[in-house]
Amino acid sequence: MPYETVNEYEIEYSSARLPESEHWAAMVAIYGPSPSPMHRNCIFPPQRVSIDTVARYSDPADRSVR
């Protein structure tokens, strides 16, 4: 999954298949600093970026997040 780092935060971009549909939705999650390098501290759980935007494939959904 693509991600970028802004200061100490990690922003993760992903896509999720919509239930009972062939379409995909763009998702974003934000992780903060963690005392353990093995675990990430999720401060903003994965959520859909835009209710109105859907894609036919997962790759375009990932790109639409940015």
N, C-alpha and C positions, 0 to 999 in steps of 0.2 A: 504494500500500500504506500502511495506517495505521502511524504510528510515534509514539513519544513520547520526549522527552529527559529523562534523569535525570542531573543534574550534567553531565559531559562525555560521557556515553554515550548512544547512540541505540538504542532498542529498536524493532525492526521486527516487525510482526505480519503474517502472510500465511496463505494456505491453499494446499494442494497436493492435486491429485487423486490418489487412491490407485490404484496399478496394478491393472489388470484389475477395476475396480470403478467404480460410479457415485457413490461417496461421496468426501467431502473431509475432510482432516485439518488441524487448526490447527497453524501453525508459528510459531516465534519465532527471531529472530537478534539478536545484540548487536554493535554497532560502537563502537569506542573512538576516542579522538582521533587525528587524522592531521595530519601536517605540510602536506599539500596539501588545499585545499578541494575539489578535483576528485575525490578518492578517499576512500573510507571504509576504515578499518582494522577488518576483521572479527575479533573476538576470540572469538565464539561463533557458529559457522556455523549456518545454518537447520536446526532440528531440530524434530521433532514434539513437541507439548506433552504430549499424553496418548494412550497406545496405545488406551485403552478408549473414547475419544470420537471419533465420526465425525459428519459432517453430510451432508445430502442436497444442499446447495448450498454454494458457496464463501463467500458472505456470512455465514451463521451460523457457519461455522468460524472466520472472522476474529474475530467477536464473542466466541466462547467462550474465546479466549486470555486476555483480560483478566479 
